[in-house]
Amino acid sequence: MLDVFRRAAKGWTAKILMGLLVVSFGIWGIADVFRGFTTGELARVGSRKISVDEAQNLYRERLRFYSQQTGKAITPEEARRLGIDRLVLSELLRDAALDEEAARLKLAVSDQQIANDIRQNPAFQNSQGQFDPNLFRQVLERNGFNEQLYVASLRRDFVRQAVSGVAQDDVTVPKPLANGLYRYRNEQRNARYFTARPSAQEVPTPSDQDLKTYYDEHPQAYTAPEYRSLALLSVEPKDLASKVEISDSDIAQAYEARKSEFYTPETRTILQMTFPTLEEARKVRDRLAAGEDFLAVARERGMTEQDATLPDRTKDSIPDEALAGAAFSLKEGDISQPVEGSLAISVIKVTRITPAKQATLDEVRTPLKSQLQLDKAREQIETVYNSVEDARAAQEPFEQIGQRLGLPFRLIQAVDSSGLDKAGKPVDIPDKEEVLKQAFASDPGVDNDALPTKSDGYVWYDVREVTPSALKPFETMKAQVAADWTALKTREAAIEKARKIVERARNGVTLDALAQENQAEVKSISGVKRDETNPDLDEQAISALFSVPDGGFASAPDRDGRAAKVMQAQVVPLAPLEPSSSEAKSISQSMGQAIGSEFLAAYVTNLEKELGVTVDAKLWSQVTGANAE
């Protein structure tokens, strides 16, 4: 959870954590640290012990993080496949090594430094940029922290930064390296090109043996996936909602109980300037009263329009009571006298007032009724669930259960694991990804548990039949094989034709003459960069264009494989990198961080070798849900 705070504070972990893990793991790996032992600790770096609880907490936190990023729950098996388990172990060992080195160096962080960092963290500041103790406590509570835990974690981060900074901070990027990256990023080329197409005579006609050989060499292209026939029974609140009776008195009663939900409070858009002294605020207020534009004066004081504007604020959303009272006492267009708030002295102007509104019962009747029906339907879901389970226990088939209880039933004749039928069309399945995942892990005749859906319902599934994956007979696929073989030979012919044309161009034949021979039109394109694509030149063509010197010739196949581009490159002169430019600073910063991460990875590797690392492989397998080897 601290990642949120660190990103807000722009601290060291937010900048290097993932880079460090990836780079360090790529450089030194972790396989060699596994030496089975039987103590109760999971791992040890020097004298620093890593407990099973500590590892489990971090592993679960990382799984939650990646699950949130991908929008689906990541299983332990998927985590191992993605390498998350190894990255977490790398992180644990790295932090332990840094902690051990910090202890050896007797490093410490003052309470004052901790307090300053907390006060300066934007995550704990109100809309005026001031530290808010109440907000601080609220943010910690929402993320499962208290002040002591957060301060202790922050202190560890500071100490680790002090150690890691030896390797990572203040990296000087060599000028040749910076200039090389600048040229790589910004080099542009113009191109003259034409499209060469092979003639029908240049593409051979396949024999039956050619097709059979191609078919035998590419079995994966002609193999039908495994298909499954599924019976599905589902119930969702929306399926039941239309049958729920809601009386007018129920709607009226709910309206009165929820009346505040249909109330929109008054909002105001406010312009605000803050001042260090009351005298300065009065002077600016006098200028505004004389007719000067509020935003013009604000810009004069170094503020942007965004800095000075508080858009559509309710009274409760303004934390300073004095400021809120003044703002909501003004008429639209009025400018306040200086307001001495608890955080600053301000002068404000109200530019727009949107009056409060209480929606009437008639205005909200239809959506309120629908919501009441849906709420009642959710209450009935468990009753329906129990009825279905009782029927399943009595061996009643899905078809009869659905008909008797009025629930949607679907029989899917054939679907593959990606959700397509035999014609390659998507199949409509509730909670499709999870249902398919479970159905393809089950077998016919198995009594599967109901799956809860994202909309508070359930879906039951039976695997009725499995059609195994199988290579389709050659005779039935012969036409497709012929098309695939011809496409391959056409691409090869196009590439070979373009290669020969380029060879002639390099021997002195002009591009225009070669284009005329091939009855093609010469086209031009300007200002192409190596990291850009466009409708005329794809990534492969641009790569080829940048692979030759000024005036050189290159070729690349077209996207469809039926033709190829023949190109002549012209290098566009590039201004030298100005050391004081923003781009030079950006290059220095990005390369400095990358080089620093590599230095830090090497530094941590040496620390771990010096301190000694041991990991209990069996315990780690238990933590990550893997089978111990």
N, C-alpha and C positions, 0 to 999 in steps of 0.2 A: 504493500500500500504506500510505502514511502516514496515509490517511484513518482507518484503524483506530485508530492511536495518537492521532490528534487528537480523535476522538470520545471515546475513553477519557479523555483529558485535559481534555475540554470546552473546547478551545481555540477561537480565533477562526474558524478555517477551517471547523470542523464546524458552527458556528452560521450562517455567512453564505455559504458557498461556493455552494450551489445557488441560494439566494435572490439572491445577487449576479449570478450568471450569467444567471438568468432575467430579473431586473429590468433589468440593464444592457443585455442583448441587446434586450429589448423597447423600451427608451428610445432607444438610439442605433444599434443594428444594427451590421453590419460591412461592408456592401456597398461603402461608399465608400472603404475602405482599399486595395482591390485596384488596384495599379498595376504592371503587369508590368515586371520588370527581369531582368537576366541574371546577376546575381551568384550565388555559391554558397549564400548564406544564404536561408532561407525567408522571414523577416520581420525588420523592424527597428523599434524604438520608440526614437526619439532615437538614441543611440549604442549601445543594447543590442541585440545580435543574437540572433535565435532560429534555431537550427540545425535542419536536417531531422531529425537524430537525436532532438533534444529533442522536436520535435513528434510524431514517430512514436511515441516511448515513451509520451507522455501520451495520444495517441489510442488506442493499443492498450490502455493501462491502463483508459481510460474504457470501451472496448468490452467488456473483460473484466468490469468492474464492472456494466454494464447487463445483460450476458449472465447474470451470476450472479443479478441481481435478478429477471430475467424467466424464468429457468430454461431458456433456449435461446440458442444462439449467434446473435448479431446480425451480419448481413452488412453490408459497407460500404454497399450500396444501402439497406438498412433504416435504417442509421445516418443517412444523408443525409436520408431521408424524415422521420425523427424529429427532425432538427435537431441531432444529437449533434456532427456535424462543426463546425457553426457555434458551438456552445457551447464546444467545445474550443479553437477559434481565439480566441474571446472570452477564455477563461481565460489562454491564452498571452500575448495582448496586454496583458491587465490586469496579470498578474504582472510582465511586462517593464516596464510603466509604473511600477509601484510600486517595482521594483528601481532603475530609473533615478532616480526622485525621491529614494529613500533614499540613493543614492550622491551625489547633488547636495547633500543635507543633511548628508552625512558621518555617517550614523547607524551605530552599532555595538552589539553585544550582548556582555556580559562572559561569560567562561567559567563564572563562578560562577552566573550566571542560568540558563545552559543546564543545568548540573549539577543545580541545584535543580529545574528543570522535569522532568528525567528521573527524579529520585528521587521526585517527587510524582505521577508518572504511574501510575494504577492498573494499567495493562497490564503494568507491570514490578514489581508488588508481590506478595508471597506472601500466604497466607491470613491472616496476622497484620497485614497492611497495611504491611509493611516492604519497602523496596527490596531486590530480589534480583538481584545482578550476573549470576548464571548464567541466571536467567529473562530478563533484559534481552538477553543475547547470543542466547539461544534464539529469542526472539520476532523479533529482527532477522533472524536466519538464515532462519527460516521464511518471512519476507516478502522475501527477496532483498536484504537490507541488511547492511552492516557498520557498525561504530560511527562511522567517519569520515563515511560517506555520510549517516547519520541525523543526526548533529550538524550537518553542513553544511546539510541541509534544514531542520532545526529553527531554525537561526540565520537562514536566509532568511525563515522564517515570522514570527519575532519582529520582524525589521526591517520586513517588509511590514505587520505589525500596527501598528507604530509609525506608519507613514505613513497607513494606512487609518483608524486610530483618530481622526485629526484630523476626519474626516468623519462617522464612524459612532458613536463612543463618546459616552456621557453625553447622549443625546438626551432633552430634556424634552418630554413629551407635553402639549399644551394641555388644560386642564381641560374646555372644551366638547367637545373631540374624545373625551376619555376618557368623559365622561358620555353622549355620543351612542352610543358603542360599548356601554356598560353597558346603556343602554335597549334597544338593538337586540338584545343577547344575552338580556336577562332579561324584556322586556315580555311580559306574558301577557294573553290575552283569553278571555273566556267567549263562548259562542255559543248562540243558539237557531236551529234550522234545520228545514227540511223538504225532501223530495225532490219535484220537479216532473217529471212524465213526459208527453211529448206523446201525444195520442190518435192512433188510427189515421187519423182524418180530417186530422190536422195534418201527417202525413207523406205527401207526394205519391206517386202510382204512376208509375213510369217508363215512358216510351214507348220503342220500339225505337231511335229516334233519340237519346234521352237516353243509353241504354246504349252505343250506338255512339260517341257523343261522349266519354263517360267513358272507354271503352276506348282511344280514340285519344289521349286526353290523359294516360293513365297506362300507357304501354307497358311500363315496367319491372316493373309488378306482374303482367304476364301473359306475361313472357318466360321461357322455360325456360333454365336455365343450360347451359353446355357440359358434356357428359358424356363420359367416357372409359371404354372397356373395357380392363381391365388384367389381365394374367396375372402372377401372383406366385408366386415360389418362395422358400422361406425355410429357414434352418437356425438353430436355437438350441441352446445346450448342453443345455437341458432336453429337446429332441427326441431327443438322442442318449443322454442319461444312463440311461434305463431299459434300454437295450441293453448297457450296460457291465457286464461280470462282475467282481464284487469278492468275493474269497474271504474266509473267516473269518480266515485267517492274515494277509491284507492289512489287515483291520480291526484285528486285534490289534496288528500292527506299527505301524499309524498311531496307534493309541491310545497306545502307549508313546512314540512320537516326539512326540505332541502332548499328552502327559499334563498338562502345565502349563496348557493351554487349558481343561481341565475341572476346574481347581482354583480354588475360591473362597476367598480368604484371609479370615482373621478380621477382622471390622469392629467398631468400637466407636463409640457415640455419647457425646460428651464435652461437659461443661460447663466453661467456662474463664473466669476473671477474671485480668486482668493488673494489676500494681502497680508504682509507681515505686521502692518500697523494700522490702527484706526484712522490715523491722519491720511495715510496714502489712499485708503479706501474712500474717504470722503472726497479727496481731490478727483479721483476717477469718477465717482458718482456725480459730481458737479459737471464734469465733461459730458457724461451721458445725458444728464438733464438738459444740457445746452443743445443736444441734438446729435452728438457724435454716435456713430454706429457701434453697437456693443461688440460685435465680432471683430471689427477693425481695431478697436482698442485692445481686445484680447490678443490678436495677432501681434500687435505692437509689443505686448508683454511676453511674447514667446510662446503663446498657446495656439494650438490648431483649433479649427471649428469643432472637431471631435472632442478635444480636451475640454472645451468650454460648454459642451451641450450635455444635458441630462434628459434624454428623450422619454416621453410617456411615463413619467414617474407617478406612482401613487404616494399618498402622504406617508403611509407605513413603510414604503421602500426607501425613504430618506432617513438614514440612521441618526442624523443630528436633529434633535427636536426643535431647536431654535430655527434652523434653516428650513425645516419642514413647515413650521408654523408661519414663517414669513412667506414662503413660496405659495402656500395655499390661502393666504389672506390678500394677495394681490389680484388685480383684474388683468385680463389679457392685455399685453403690451406695456404694463406698468414695470417700473424699475424700483427696486427696494432701496431703503436706506442701508448703510453698512450693518450687517448682521454679525454679532459677536457669538459665534457658535462654540461648541465645546472643542472643536478641532481646528478651526480657522476663522478668520474674519472674511466675510464674503459680501459681494454685491451681486444680486441676481435680477434676472428679467424673465417674466413669463411670456412665452411666445405663442403658446397654444393651450387651450383648455378643452378637454373632452369631458362633458358632464357625466355624472354617474347615471346608471340606468338599471332599473329593476324590471326584468322581463316578466310579462304577465303569464298567467296560467295558460291562456289560449295560445300564446306565442310558443310555449314549450310543451304543449300537450302531446303532440305526436312523438317527438324524440323522447319525452319522459315516459310515455307509455311503452315505447320500444325498449327502453332501458329497464323498466320494471319487469317486462316480460322476460328479458334476458337474465335479469337477476334471479327471478323465480325459476327459470329453466336451469340455471346453474345449481340451484338447491335440489332440483329433481334428478340431476345427473347421477348421483350416487345410487338413487333408487333404481334407475334404469340399469346401471352397472350391475347391481345385485341381481336384478331380474335376468339379465343376460347370463351371468355366471351360474345362476341356478339352472337355467335352461341348458347350458353347456354341460353341467354336471349330470343332467338327465339325458345326455347324448342327443339333444335336439339339434338338427343341422342349422347352419347359419340362415339358409333360405327361409326356413319356417320361423326362426326367431325374429328375423327382420319383418316378415309379413305380419306376425302376430303382434309385435310391439310397435309396428310402424316406423322401423328404422331403415336407413339406406343400406341396401345390400348390393354388392358388385361381384361379379365373377369375371376375372381377367383371364382370358384363355392363355395368353403367353406374354411375358415381359422379361426383359433381361435385367441385369444388375444396375444398368444405368437408367432404367425406366422407359426403354423403347420397346415397341412391339416388333413383330417379324417384318413389318413394312418400314421399320425405322422411324415410326411416328411416336411422339411422347404419349404415355399412358397416364390418365388422370387418377392419382392415388392420394388419399389424404395423408398429410405428414409424410410425403413421398420418400425423402431420404432415409428417415429412421425405419419406416416400414420395410423398405427394400433391404436395408442393411440386416434387419432381424430375419426377414423372410428367407434371405439367401444364406443365413447361418442356421436355418432350421431344416426340417425334413418332412416329407409327407407323413401324415398320421400323428404328428406330435401335437400335443395340447399346449399351445403357446399362450403365454400371459398376455393380457390386454396391454396395449401401449397408450400411455397418457399423451394427449395431443397438446399443442401449444395454446389452443383456445379452450382449455379446461374440459375437453371431452375425452373420449376413448376410441380406439380402433382395435378390433379383433381381426386376426388373420389366420388362415389355414393354408398350408401348402398342399394343393391338390395333386399336382403332378410335376415332375422334373424332366425336362428334355435336355439331355447332356449336350455339352459343346461337341461339335463334330465337323470334320472337314467336309465341305460340300462336294459332291461328285464333279469330276472334271467336265463331263458332258453337259451338266446343267450350268456350269460356270464358264463354258468355252467362250461365249460372246464377251463376257466381262474380262476374261483373261486376254482375249485379242485386243480389246480396247486399252487395257493396261500396258500390254507389250508394245503396242503402237505408240502410246503416249511416251513411254520410256525411250523408244528408238527415235521418235521425233525430237525429243529434248536432246538426245545425244547428237543427232544430226545438226540441230541448230547450233549447239555449242561448238561442234567441229567446224561447221561452216564459218562461224564468227571467228574462230581461232585462225583459220587459214586467211581470212580477210585481214585480220590484224597483222599477221605475218607479212602480207603484201604491203600493207600500209607502212610498216617499219622498214620495208625495203624501198620506199620512195613513192609508191602510188598514192595520190591524194585521196582524201576522204570523199570529196565530191565525185571523183571518177569512180571510186568503188561503189558509192551509193547509186550512181547512174547505171552501173553494170547490173546491180541487183534490183533495179526499178524501185528504189526506195527514196524517200524524201529526207534530206538532212535537216535536222532541227537543232535548236540551240537552247541552252539553259544557263542561267547565271547565278552566281553567289551560292553555290551548293556547299553546305557544311557536312562534315563526316558523320555527325550524329543526327542528321535530319533525313527524312524521307518525304517523297512527294509523289503525285500520280504518275510522273514520267520516269523517275528512277527509284527503284526500290533499294533496300538496304544492301543487297548483294551487288547491285550496280554501282552504288556510291562507294562501297569498299573497293571495288575494282578501279574506280576512277581515281581514288586517292593512293592507289598502289603504284602508280606510274609517275615519272617526272614530268615537268612542264613540257607540253607538246607531245607527250607520249600517248600511245594507243592501248586500249584495253577493251575487253568484252565481258559480258555477263548474260546469263539466260534471263528471259522475261519471266514474270510471275507465273504465267500459265504454262510455261515449258514448251510452247509451240514456236518460239522465235528467240532471238538473242540480240542484245544491243552491241553495236560497235561504236566506241567512243574515242574522242580525242580530247585530252585534258589540257586546260590552261590554268596555271597557278595565278591567283589574284594576289598582288603584293599586299603584305601585311605590315602595318605599322609596328615598330618595336614596342615592347611592354614598358609602360611608364611606371617606374617604381612607386610613385606616390598615388597611382590610380586606385580606384575602388576594386578593380579586377585583380590588380597585383595583391592587394590586401586579402581579397577572397581566396586567391590561389594559395597565398602563404598560410592562411588560417586552415583551409581544408587539408592541404598537404602536411602542414605541421601536426594536425590532429592524427592523420593517418600514420605518419612516421612515429609520432609519440606513442600511439597504440602498439606499434610493433616493438618499440623500445621497451615499453612497459611489459609486453608479453615475454620478451626475452629476460627482462629483469626478474619477473615473477618465476620464470622457469629456473633461473639460477638460484633464487631464494629457496625454492622447493627442493632442488637438488642438495643445497647446502644444509637445509634443516632436516630433510628426510620426510617422506610421505608414505603413509600406509593407509589402506582402505580395506574394510571388511566386505569382500565381494558378496557374501551371502546376505549380510544385512542390507547392503545397497540394493540387491535384487528384491528383497522384501519391501523396501521403501518404494521402489518404482513399479512393483507388481510384476517383475520378471521372474522367470524360473532360474534359480541359481545354477550356474554351470559347474 
